[in-house]
Amino acid sequence: MPAESSPGLILRCETGMMITAALNNIPETGRMRYRWKNAARIVFLLLPALACIPLPLPAQPSWVRPRRAMVAWDTGATGEDSLDQLSLEAVVVSMGFAAERIRPAQCEIAARDSCNFLVVPRASAARMTRRESRSFLAAFGMGGGVLVTDGVSPLARMLGVVTGSPLHVEEITDHLRPEVRVRWPGDQIVPWIAGFPKTGANVVYSDKRHNHPLAAIMRFERGRCLYIAPLADPRTGRGYFRFATLPWVIAEGMHCRPPLSRRAADAYFDPGYRNGVPAESLARMWRSWGIRGVHAAAWYASGNTPYDYAGLVEALHRNGLLAYAWLEWPYVGRAFWDRHPLWRQKNALLQDAHLDFLYLMDLQNPACMAGALEELKALLALDWDGVDVAEFTLTGAGREALEGPAMPEFFTGFTDFGRHEFSKEAGFDPMELFDPRSPRYWKADTSALKTFYRYRTGVNYAAERTIFGELRKAEMEKGRSGELMLTIVDNTLHPEFDDLLGFSMNETVAIAQQFGLTLNIEDPYTEWSRPPDRYTAMGRYYRRLLGEKPFIIDVNVVPLEEDRKGRFSTEQPAGTEFLQLWRYASGETDRVCFYSESSVYEKDWQLLPSAMAGRGSVKRERGALRVDGPTTVTLRCEPGDWKVLMDGQPWPARGDSEIIVPAGNHLVRIAQEKGGEGIRLLSITGELHGARWTGDSLSVDYQSVGRCALGFDTVPGKITIDEIPAPLRLYRAGNGCVVFGPPGRHRCAVSGR
């Protein structure tokens, strides 16, 4: 290296590299004499550079250097290369990283930092000459960061990888996630890894038929590299076409995770899928997955072996989670169906209406409605945070109901009570719709069928008003107001659903306003096999419709092998696709609910907390971290009783290994001395606006649509809400406790006495 370049090099490099670079500029013949007789001159030359390097504080923990993701971006890339670099960026972003695009020429400088996570797609790697690849890898090896690169390129050859002649691949083996079956759509012929560098490698993907390695994690001096022989995704630009589970490989296999996380998801829970699993174990697991609210199926309340809902609510609250009773009425429960055969709903064949797991009851019948409400009354005596009335319609919301009168065994509304009432109103028995000899046969008289559709819609909304009226009455009797939800199937792309499901958007919005409901919008099963960006249009429609009123997007993650075949590589959303479901849905509303906690792959749940904080960012700022984001997030930190400063002030919202950071732009610094100032806030389900100590009291400013769970490290002796004493119920958790503040914007103050 020329001597005239050394000053600039010294200013940019780490200390150890500066000394090496300075010595390398000294002629070999005089190097020993220079070292011994002119050591003072070396120190003098290095002092300016050393002064430019911020020295760490003596007790500074490692979390002040978070991972920084960078994608080498080739602005001239076209075709498959263009889609591939878009795909790799999508993978990084879906994980929760704030990906930065850099020029390929900047890769060498970026590689020197051990905290950098570099992605070099084939488009950029192919532009590197052999000399540039060597310089880049030398910097990467010394820096010790994380590198992901794909495709055949000079960079791959410099890594010591030998690729084999392209082969046809239909199905691959995922060695880190064998529970996911991955089959590639279409005719795909790709290169594979025929030889590894001397240091060896851990294969993460291979061709299932021939067991040829397709991707592997390799050590490269101090760094870790994931090399993918084929292009990661040259077809979609979304990142999940070939290797859907790449986020797990990067996070777990490469030990590379974003610094921020968040607990913001809701999830449906059916106890039938978790037989024998203790509620406490489930609650702890859900908490670690970033779940904030659990919608528990409430149709196991009676029968020979009723579910222990009291134990579930207790466990959820003790772990700082919200508990919602999930009703799927008119399916009240199998035990209710067995006890009341005369109240069962009837189909057009005059048979008991049974759709999939739904055993439908005739809630149009006042006696049946009263019996169902009486059974619900005992369940609602528990400390639920709200009730979710999901997909309510006397037709049932299964896909068979969407076939209409063409499938009379699934076409409902033909009980004696309903037929008699409709006959008085319309002047004919609805059974005539299914009599080919009748002039009102549904294929011949569409107006008669339309009359019946309108009648069913009216019945649905009359029943809904009764149900929500009783739920609000029950809440008033308990002295508090829980959150009531109504889950509806989106009809924006399918107006025919209005008749088939007895749905009216105007009536739905009116009922939501009348009873203060939160709408939970579920896209119909016909849309579940479309890409995740489907939630953008749906979310925008409801934001325009509802204005400032909050709503939830309900995302179904279930196996749909036949519907997805030829378009996706997995039978249900996994990895990048699953994380993008969250990203697109949460881009339109901050509340997303998944069906279900048991159908989503466990490893995807483990990745979700970081993905949920993906719109936040963290940057180093001279020994501190600048955290910026639109929502409350959690910053992972090194365990210890450190004193934390938020914008220069002592900060009480932190656990042993995480710091709660409110929305906005904040400077987080850890002091050298230990903490121990007073009561600490360990967790919160709402949005945190501020927290501060005043004497022995801790004040927390929060905002929440429903009740807000606040976890503290000690059990307070006094609690106030907006300076008024509040006898909130305590749920003990270890040495601390969880309390539930009222919905809205409030200040909760707790003190030791």
C-alpha positions in Angstrom: 0.0 0.0 0.0 1.5 3.5 -0.9 2.7 5.5 2.0 0.6 8.5 1.1 -2.6 6.6 1.7 -1.7 5.7 5.3 -3.1 8.7 7.2 -6.6 8.2 5.7 -6.4 4.5 6.4 -5.4 5.1 10.0 -8.3 7.4 10.6 -10.9 4.9 9.5 -9.6 1.6 10.9 -9.7 -0.1 14.3 -6.7 0.4 16.6 -5.0 -2.9 16.0 -5.3 -2.5 12.2 -3.8 1.0 12.4 -0.6 -0.3 14.0 -0.3 -3.0 11.4 -0.9 -0.6 8.6 1.7 1.9 9.9 4.3 -0.7 10.2 3.6 -2.1 6.8 4.5 1.3 5.3 8.1 1.0 6.6 10.7 -0.5 4.4 11.6 -4.1 5.4 15.4 -3.3 5.7 14.8 -0.6 8.3 11.8 -2.1 10.1 13.7 -3.6 13.1 15.8 -0.5 13.6 12.6 1.7 13.3 10.8 -0.4 15.9 13.4 -0.2 18.5 15.0 3.2 18.0 12.0 5.2 16.8 9.1 3.8 18.9 8.3 7.4 20.0 7.7 8.4 16.4 5.1 5.6 16.0 3.2 6.8 19.1 3.3 10.3 17.8 1.9 9.3 14.4 -0.9 7.3 16.0 -2.0 9.8 18.6 -4.3 11.8 16.2 -6.0 8.6 15.0 -6.4 7.3 18.5 -8.0 10.6 19.6 -10.7 10.0 16.9 -11.7 6.6 18.2 -14.4 6.8 21.0 -13.2 4.6 23.8 -15.7 2.4 25.6 -16.7 3.1 29.2 -15.0 0.7 31.6 -18.2 -1.1 32.5 -20.1 -0.7 29.2 -22.1 -3.9 28.3 -22.0 -5.3 24.8 -25.5 -4.2 23.8 -24.2 -0.7 22.8 -23.1 -2.3 19.5 -26.3 -3.7 17.8 -26.4 -5.4 14.5 -26.6 -3.1 11.5 -28.0 -4.7 8.3 -26.6 -3.6 4.9 -27.5 -4.8 1.4 -25.0 -4.3 -1.4 -27.3 -2.9 -4.1 -26.6 -3.0 -7.8 -28.7 -0.2 -9.4 -28.1 -1.7 -12.8 -29.4 -5.2 -12.0 -32.1 -6.6 -14.3 -34.2 -9.7 -14.6 -33.5 -12.5 -12.1 -30.7 -10.6 -10.5 -33.0 -7.6 -9.8 -35.7 -9.9 -8.3 -33.1 -11.8 -6.3 -31.6 -8.7 -4.6 -35.2 -7.5 -3.9 -35.9 -10.8 -2.3 -32.9 -10.9 0.0 -33.7 -7.4 1.1 -37.3 -8.5 1.8 -35.9 -11.3 4.0 -33.8 -8.9 6.0 -36.6 -6.4 6.5 -39.2 -9.0 7.4 -36.9 -10.1 10.3 -37.1 -6.6 11.8 -33.8 -5.1 10.5 -33.7 -1.6 9.2 -31.8 -2.6 6.0 -29.5 0.0 4.4 -28.6 -0.1 0.7 -25.0 0.5 0.1 -22.9 0.5 -3.1 -20.8 -2.6 -3.8 -17.7 -0.4 -3.6 -18.6 0.3 0.1 -18.7 -3.4 1.1 -15.0 -3.5 2.0 -15.3 -0.6 4.5 -18.5 -2.0 5.9 -17.0 -5.5 6.3 -14.5 -4.2 8.9 -17.1 -3.7 11.6 -17.9 -6.9 13.5 -21.5 -5.7 14.2 -22.4 -5.3 10.5 -24.7 -7.8 8.9 -23.8 -7.8 5.2 -26.0 -9.1 2.4 -24.2 -9.3 -1.0 -26.6 -10.7 -3.7 -25.2 -12.3 -6.8 -25.8 -9.1 -8.8 -23.3 -7.2 -6.7 -21.0 -10.1 -6.0 -20.6 -10.7 -9.8 -19.4 -7.2 -10.3 -16.4 -7.7 -7.9 -13.1 -8.6 -9.6 -10.9 -11.3 -8.0 -8.8 -8.5 -6.4 -11.8 -6.7 -5.0 -13.3 -10.0 -3.7 -10.0 -10.8 -2.0 -9.8 -7.3 -0.3 -13.4 -7.6 0.8 -13.0 -11.0 2.3 -9.8 -9.9 4.1 -11.7 -7.1 5.7 -14.6 -9.3 6.5 -12.4 -12.0 8.0 -10.7 -9.5 10.3 -13.9 -7.6 11.1 -15.8 -10.8 12.2 -19.3 -9.8 11.0 -22.0 -11.8 9.3 -22.2 -12.3 5.6 -25.0 -13.7 3.3 -24.3 -14.1 -0.4 -25.8 -16.2 -3.1 -25.2 -17.4 -6.7 -22.1 -18.3 -8.6 -19.6 -15.4 -8.5 -15.9 -14.5 -8.0 -16.8 -13.8 -4.4 -18.1 -17.4 -3.9 -14.9 -18.8 -5.5 -12.8 -16.7 -3.2 -14.7 -18.2 -0.2 -13.3 -21.6 -1.3 -16.7 -22.9 -2.6 -16.8 -25.2 -5.6 -20.2 -25.4 -7.3 -21.5 -28.4 -9.3 -23.3 -28.5 -12.6 -26.9 -27.4 -12.3 -29.4 -30.1 -11.3 -33.2 -30.3 -11.3 -34.6 -29.7 -7.8 -38.2 -30.5 -6.7 -38.0 -30.8 -3.0 -35.4 -29.7 -0.5 -34.4 -30.7 3.1 -34.4 -27.9 5.6 -31.8 -29.2 8.2 -32.6 -26.5 10.8 -36.4 -26.7 10.4 -37.2 -30.3 9.4 -40.8 -29.8 10.4 -41.4 -27.6 7.3 -41.8 -29.5 4.0 -40.4 -27.4 1.2 -41.3 -28.2 -2.4 -40.3 -25.9 -5.2 -42.9 -24.9 -7.7 -42.2 -25.3 -11.4 -39.1 -26.5 -13.2 -36.1 -25.3 -11.4 -32.5 -26.2 -12.4 -29.9 -24.8 -10.0 -26.2 -25.1 -9.1 -25.2 -26.9 -5.9 -22.2 -27.0 -3.6 -19.7 -29.6 -4.7 -16.8 -28.6 -2.5 -16.3 -26.6 0.7 -13.3 -24.6 2.0 -10.9 -26.4 4.3 -12.6 -25.0 7.4 -15.7 -27.1 6.6 -19.3 -26.0 6.7 -22.7 -26.8 8.2 -25.2 -27.6 5.5 -28.6 -25.9 6.1 -30.4 -26.7 2.8 -29.9 -29.7 0.5 -31.6 -31.3 -2.4 -33.9 -34.0 -1.0 -33.5 -36.5 -3.9 -29.7 -36.5 -4.2 -28.7 -34.9 -0.9 -26.6 -32.3 -2.7 -25.9 -29.3 -0.5 -27.6 -26.1 -1.7 -26.7 -23.7 1.2 -24.2 -23.8 4.1 -22.9 -21.8 7.0 -19.1 -21.4 7.0 -16.6 -19.8 9.3 -14.3 -17.4 7.5 -11.6 -16.4 10.0 -13.5 -14.3 12.6 -16.6 -14.0 10.5 -19.6 -16.2 9.7 -20.9 -16.6 6.1 -24.1 -18.1 4.7 -23.5 -19.1 1.1 -26.5 -20.1 -1.0 -25.5 -21.7 -4.3 -28.7 -20.9 -6.3 -30.2 -17.5 -6.3 -32.4 -17.2 -3.2 -35.5 -16.0 -5.0 -35.3 -14.9 -8.7 -39.0 -15.3 -9.3 -41.1 -13.1 -6.9 -38.9 -10.4 -5.3 -40.6 -11.3 -2.0 -38.0 -13.7 -0.6 -39.9 -16.9 0.1 -40.2 -18.7 -3.3 -37.3 -21.1 -2.7 -36.0 -20.7 0.9 -38.9 -19.5 2.9 -37.2 -20.3 6.2 -34.1 -18.1 5.7 -34.9 -15.9 8.6 -34.5 -18.8 11.0 -31.1 -19.7 9.4 -29.9 -16.1 9.9 -31.3 -15.7 13.4 -30.5 -19.1 14.9 -27.8 -20.5 12.6 -25.9 -17.3 12.3 -26.8 -15.8 15.7 -27.9 -12.6 14.0 -31.0 -10.9 15.4 -32.3 -7.3 15.4 -31.8 -5.4 18.7 -35.5 -4.4 19.1 -38.5 -6.6 19.9 -42.1 -6.0 20.7 -45.1 -7.8 22.2 -48.1 -6.8 20.2 -49.9 -9.8 18.6 -53.2 -11.4 19.5 -53.8 -15.1 18.8 -56.7 -17.5 18.9 -56.5 -20.5 21.2 -58.5 -23.7 21.0 -57.9 -25.8 24.1 -58.8 -28.9 22.0 -55.4 -28.6 20.3 -53.5 -28.3 23.6 -54.9 -31.2 25.6 -53.1 -31.7 28.9 -50.7 -28.7 28.6 -50.8 -26.6 31.8 -52.1 -23.1 31.4 -49.0 -21.7 33.1 -46.7 -23.3 30.6 -48.9 -22.0 27.7 -48.9 -18.5 29.1 -45.1 -18.3 29.5 -44.7 -19.7 26.0 -47.1 -17.2 24.5 -45.4 -14.4 26.3 -42.0 -15.3 24.9 -43.6 -15.4 21.4 -44.6 -11.8 21.6 -48.4 -12.5 22.1 -50.2 -9.8 24.1 -53.8 -11.1 24.0 -55.2 -14.6 23.8 -58.7 -15.3 22.4 -59.7 -18.5 24.1 -62.4 -20.7 22.5 -65.2 -20.6 25.1 -67.2 -23.7 23.9 -65.7 -26.1 26.4 -67.3 -24.5 29.4 -69.7 -27.5 30.1 -69.9 -31.2 29.5 -68.2 -34.2 31.1 -64.7 -32.6 31.2 -65.1 -28.7 31.1 -62.0 -26.7 30.5 -60.5 -24.8 33.4 -61.0 -21.3 32.1 -60.5 -19.8 35.6 -57.0 -21.3 35.7 -56.3 -20.0 32.2 -57.4 -16.5 32.9 -55.3 -16.5 36.1 -52.2 -17.8 34.3 -52.6 -15.3 31.5 -52.9 -12.3 33.8 -50.1 -13.5 36.0 -47.8 -13.4 32.9 -49.1 -10.0 31.8 -51.3 -11.2 28.9 -54.8 -10.2 28.1 -57.6 -12.8 28.1 -60.6 -12.7 25.7 -63.5 -15.1 25.6 -63.9 -16.2 22.0 -67.5 -17.1 21.0 -68.3 -18.8 17.7 -72.1 -18.5 18.0 -74.4 -20.0 16.9 -72.1 -22.8 17.9 -72.5 -22.6 21.6 -70.7 -25.9 22.4 -71.1 -29.6 21.7 -72.5 -30.1 25.2 -75.2 -27.5 24.6 -76.0 -29.1 21.3 -76.4 -32.5 23.0 -78.6 -31.2 25.8 -81.0 -29.3 23.5 -81.9 -31.2 20.3 -85.1 -29.2 19.8 -83.1 -25.9 19.6 -80.8 -27.1 16.8 -80.5 -25.1 13.5 -81.9 -26.8 10.4 -80.6 -26.9 6.9 -82.7 -26.9 3.7 -83.0 -30.7 3.9 -84.6 -30.2 7.4 -81.6 -31.9 9.0 -79.6 -30.7 12.0 -77.1 -28.1 10.7 -73.6 -29.3 11.3 -70.8 -27.5 9.4 -67.3 -28.8 10.0 -66.8 -28.4 13.8 -69.8 -26.0 14.1 -72.9 -27.5 15.6 -75.3 -24.7 15.0 -78.1 -23.6 17.4 -81.2 -21.6 16.6 -80.4 -18.4 18.3 -83.4 -16.8 16.5 -85.6 -18.8 19.0 -85.9 -16.7 22.2 -85.7 -19.8 24.4 -82.5 -21.0 22.8 -81.0 -17.5 23.0 -81.9 -17.3 26.7 -80.4 -20.7 27.4 -77.1 -19.8 25.6 -76.8 -16.5 27.5 -77.5 -18.2 30.8 -74.6 -20.7 30.1 -72.4 -17.8 29.1 -73.2 -15.9 32.3 -71.2 -18.3 34.4 -68.2 -18.1 32.1 -68.3 -14.2 32.1 -68.1 -14.2 35.9 -64.3 -14.6 35.4 -62.0 -11.7 35.0 -62.0 -11.6 31.2 -60.5 -8.5 29.5 -63.2 -8.7 26.8 -65.3 -10.9 24.5 -64.7 -11.7 20.8 -68.0 -12.6 19.0 -66.4 -14.2 15.9 -68.0 -14.6 12.5 -71.5 -14.4 13.8 -74.2 -15.5 11.3 -76.9 -18.1 11.6 -75.5 -19.7 8.4 -72.1 -20.5 10.1 -69.0 -19.0 8.5 -67.5 -22.2 7.0 -66.6 -22.3 3.4 -69.4 -24.7 2.6 -71.9 -21.9 3.5 -70.5 -19.9 0.7 -71.9 -22.4 -1.8 -75.4 -21.1 -1.1 -78.5 -23.0 -2.1 -76.5 -25.2 -4.5 -75.5 -27.2 -1.4 -78.8 -27.5 0.6 -77.1 -29.5 3.3 -75.2 -26.4 4.3 -77.9 -23.8 3.6 -79.5 -22.9 6.9 -82.4 -21.1 8.4 -85.2 -23.7 8.2 -86.2 -24.3 11.8 -89.9 -24.5 12.6 -89.6 -21.2 14.4 -87.8 -19.4 11.5 -90.1 -20.9 8.8 -93.2 -19.7 10.7 -91.9 -16.2 11.2 -90.7 -15.9 7.6 -94.0 -17.2 6.3 -95.9 -14.5 8.2 -93.6 -11.8 6.8 -93.1 -13.0 3.2 -96.3 -15.0 2.6 -94.7 -18.3 1.7 -92.8 -21.1 3.4 -89.0 -20.9 2.6 -89.0 -24.6 1.9 -90.7 -23.7 -1.4 -87.3 -22.4 -2.5 -86.2 -26.0 -2.7 -89.2 -27.5 -4.4 -88.7 -27.8 -8.2 -92.4 -27.8 -8.6 -92.9 -24.5 -6.8 -93.0 -21.2 -8.8 -90.7 -19.9 -6.0 -88.0 -22.6 -6.7 -84.7 -20.7 -6.2 -83.4 -21.4 -9.7 -86.6 -20.0 -11.2 -87.5 -17.1 -8.9 -84.4 -15.1 -7.9 -86.6 -12.5 -6.2 -88.0 -15.0 -3.8 -84.5 -16.1 -2.9 -83.5 -12.5 -2.4 -86.4 -12.0 0.0 -85.2 -14.9 2.0 -81.6 -13.5 2.0 -82.9 -10.2 3.3 -84.8 -11.9 6.0 -81.8 -13.9 7.2 -79.7 -10.7 7.4 -82.4 -9.1 9.6 -82.4 -12.1 11.9 -78.6 -12.0 12.2 -78.5 -8.3 13.3 -81.4 -8.7 15.7 -79.5 -11.5 17.4 -76.3 -9.5 17.4 -78.0 -6.6 19.2 -79.4 -9.0 21.8 -76.0 -10.5 22.4 -74.0 -7.3 22.7 -76.8 -5.7 24.7 -76.5 -8.6 27.3 -72.7 -8.4 27.2 -72.7 -4.7 28.0 -75.2 -5.3 30.7 -73.0 -8.0 32.3 -70.0 -5.6 32.2 -72.0 -2.9 34.0 -73.0 -5.3 36.7 -69.3 -6.1 37.3 -68.5 -2.4 37.5 -66.1 -2.2 34.6 -66.1 -2.1 30.8 -64.3 -4.8 28.9 -63.4 -4.7 25.2 -66.1 -6.2 23.0 -65.0 -7.4 19.5 -67.0 -8.4 16.5 -65.0 -10.5 14.0 -66.4 -10.2 10.4 -65.5 -11.7 7.1 -64.3 -9.1 4.7 -66.6 -8.7 1.7 -64.9 -6.0 -0.3 -63.8 -8.4 -3.0 -66.8 -10.7 -2.7 -70.1 -8.8 -2.5 -71.9 -12.1 -2.9 -71.0 -12.8 0.7 -73.6 -10.3 1.8 -76.4 -12.7 0.8 -74.7 -15.9 1.6 -73.6 -14.9 5.1 -76.5 -12.5 5.9 -74.1 -9.5 6.0 -74.6 -5.8 5.8 -71.7 -3.4 6.2 -73.9 -0.5 7.1 -75.6 -2.5 9.9 -72.3 -3.8 11.1 -70.9 -0.3 11.4 -74.1 0.9 13.2 -73.9 -1.9 15.7 -70.2 -1.3 16.3 -70.9 2.4 17.1 -74.0 1.6 19.2 -72.1 -0.8 21.5 -68.6 0.5 21.2 -67.2 -2.6 19.4 -63.8 -3.2 18.0 -64.1 -4.8 14.5 -61.8 -7.7 13.8 -61.6 -8.0 10.0 -60.9 -11.5 8.6 -60.2 -12.0 4.9 -62.2 -14.9 3.4 -60.6 -18.3 2.8 -60.6 -17.6 -1.0 -57.9 -15.0 -0.3 -55.6 -17.0 2.0 -53.4 -18.2 -0.8 -52.6 -14.8 -2.1 -49.3 -13.0 -1.2 -49.1 -11.0 2.1 -49.5 -7.6 0.4 -53.3 -8.4 0.1 -53.7 -6.8 3.5 -52.7 -3.4 2.2 -55.8 -2.8 0.1 -58.1 -4.4 2.7 -56.6 -2.3 5.5 -56.8 0.9 3.6 -60.5 0.3 2.9 -61.4 -0.1 6.5 -59.3 2.8 7.6 -61.3 5.0 5.2 -64.5 3.4 6.4 -63.9 3.6 10.2 -61.8 6.8 10.4 -60.0 7.0 13.7 -61.8 4.0 15.2 -59.3 1.2 15.8 -59.7 -2.1 14.2 -57.9 -5.5 14.0 -56.8 -7.5 11.0 -57.3 -11.3 11.5 -54.7 -13.4 9.7 -55.3 -17.1 9.1 -52.2 -19.3 9.0 -53.3 -22.9 8.3 -52.2 -25.7 5.9 -53.6 -25.2 2.4 -51.6 -27.5 0.3 -53.8 -27.8 -2.7 -54.7 -24.1 -2.9 -51.0 -23.1 -2.6 -49.5 -25.7 -4.9 -47.5 -24.3 -7.8 -47.3 -20.8 -6.3 -45.6 -21.3 -2.9 -43.0 -23.7 -1.6 -44.6 -24.5 1.7 -48.2 -25.7 2.5 -48.8 -22.8 4.9 -47.1 -19.4 5.4 -43.7 -19.9 7.1 -40.5 -17.9 7.6 -40.4 -14.8 5.5 -43.9 -15.2 4.2 -45.3 -15.4 7.7 -43.3 -12.4 8.9 -44.5 -10.4 5.9 -48.1 -11.2 6.8 -47.5 -9.3 10.1 -45.6 -6.5 8.3 -48.3 -5.8 5.7 -51.3 -6.2 8.1 -49.6 -4.1 10.8 -48.8 -1.4 8.2 -52.5 -0.6 8.1 -53.5 -1.1 11.7 -51.4 -1.7 14.8 -53.5 -4.7 16.0 -53.1 -8.0 14.3 -54.7 -11.3 15.5 -53.5 -14.7 14.2 -55.4 -17.9 13.8 -54.0 -19.7 15.6 -51.3 -20.0 18.3 -51.1 -23.8 17.5 -51.2 -23.7 13.7 -48.3 -21.2 13.3 -44.9 -22.9 13.4 -43.3 -22.5 16.8 -40.0 -21.2 15.3 -41.9 -18.5 13.4 -43.5 -17.4 16.6 -40.0 -17.1 18.1 -39.0 -14.8 15.2 -42.1 -12.6 15.4 -41.1 -10.3 18.4 -38.2 -8.9 16.4 -40.4 -8.5 13.3 -43.0 -6.7 15.2 -40.5 -4.0 16.1 -39.3 -3.7 12.5 -40.4 -0.2 11.9 -38.1 1.0 14.7 -34.4 1.7 14.3 -31.3 1.7 16.5 -28.1 3.6 15.9 -24.9 3.9 17.9 -24.2 7.4 19.1 -21.0 7.7 21.1 -21.4 5.1 23.7 -25.2 5.3 23.7 -28.1 4.1 21.4 -30.5 6.3 19.5 -33.8 4.5 19.3 -36.5 5.8 17.0 -39.8 4.2 16.2 -43.6 4.7 15.9 -44.5 2.4 18.8 -43.3 1.2 22.2 -40.5 -1.3 21.7 -38.1 -3.3 23.9 -34.4 -3.0 23.6 -32.5 -6.1 24.5 -29.6 -5.5 26.9 -27.0 -7.4 28.8 -28.3 -8.9 32.0 -27.4 -6.9 35.1 -28.6 -4.3 37.5 -27.3 -1.3 35.5 -28.5 2.2 35.8 -30.3 3.2 32.6 -30.8 6.8 31.4 -33.5 7.8 28.9 -32.8 11.2 27.3 -30.5 11.9 30.3 -33.0 11.0 33.0 -33.1 7.8 35.2 -35.3 5.3 33.5 -37.5 2.8 35.5 -39.1 0.9 32.7 -36.7 -2.1 32.3 -36.2 -5.7 33.3 -33.0 -7.6 33.9 -32.2 -7.9 30.2 -34.5 -5.5 28.4 -35.4 -1.9 28.3 -38.9 -0.6 27.4 -38.6 2.4 25.1 -41.6 4.6 24.2 -42.5 5.7 20.7 -40.5 8.6 19.4 -36.8 9.4 19.2 -34.9 8.7 22.4 -31.2 8.4 23.5 -30.7 5.4 25.7 -27.5 5.2 27.8 -26.3 2.9 30.4 -24.4 4.4 33.3 -21.3 2.8 34.9 -22.8 2.6 38.4 -25.4 0.1 39.4 -29.2 0.9 39.5 -31.6 0.1 42.3 -33.5 3.5 42.4 -37.0 2.1 43.1 -40.0 0.1 41.7 -39.5 -0.8 38.1 -42.0 -1.4 35.3 -41.2 -4.8 33.7 -43.9 -5.1 31.1 -46.8 -3.3 29.5 -49.5 -4.3 26.9 -50.4 -0.7 26.0 -48.4 2.2 24.6 -46.0 3.7 27.1 -45.8 7.5 27.1 -43.6 8.1 30.1 -42.3 6.7 33.4 -40.5 8.4 36.3 -39.6 8.0 39.9 -40.9 10.5 42.5 -39.6 9.6 45.9 -40.7 6.0 46.5 -43.4 6.2 43.9 -43.3 5.2 40.2 -45.6 6.9 37.7 -46.4 5.3 34.4 -48.2 7.2 31.6 -49.9 4.8 29.2 -52.6 4.5 26.5 -54.6 1.4 25.7 -57.7 0.6 23.7 -58.7 -2.1 26.2 -57.4 -2.8 29.7 -53.7 -2.3 30.1 -51.6 -5.0 31.9 -48.7 -3.4 33.8 -46.0 -5.7 35.4 -43.9 -4.4 38.3 -40.9 -6.0 40.0 -42.4 -5.6 43.5 -45.9 -5.7 45.0 -47.0 -2.0 45.6 -48.7 -1.0 48.8 -50.7 1.8 47.0 -52.0 2.3 43.5 -53.7 5.3 42.0 -55.1 6.0 38.6 -54.9 9.7 37.6 -54.2 10.5 41.3 -57.3 8.7 42.5 -56.9 5.6 44.7 -57.7 2.5 42.6 -58.4 -0.9 44.1 -57.0 -2.8 41.1 -56.7 -6.5 41.4 -53.2 -7.8 41.8 -51.8 -10.9 40.1 -48.7 -12.0 41.9 -45.8 -13.1 39.6 -42.7 -14.1 41.6 -41.6 -11.2 43.7 -43.6 -8.8 41.6 -47.1 -8.5 40.3 -49.3 -7.5 37.3 -52.1 -5.0 37.6 -54.7 -4.1 35.0 -55.4 -0.4 34.4 -58.5 0.9 32.7 -58.6 1.6 28.9 -57.8 5.0 27.6 -55.0 7.5 28.4 -54.1 7.4 32.1 -51.3 7.8 34.7 -50.9 4.8 37.0 -48.8 5.5 40.1 -47.6 2.8 42.5 -45.6 3.1 45.7 -44.2 0.8 48.3 -46.5 2.0 51.0 
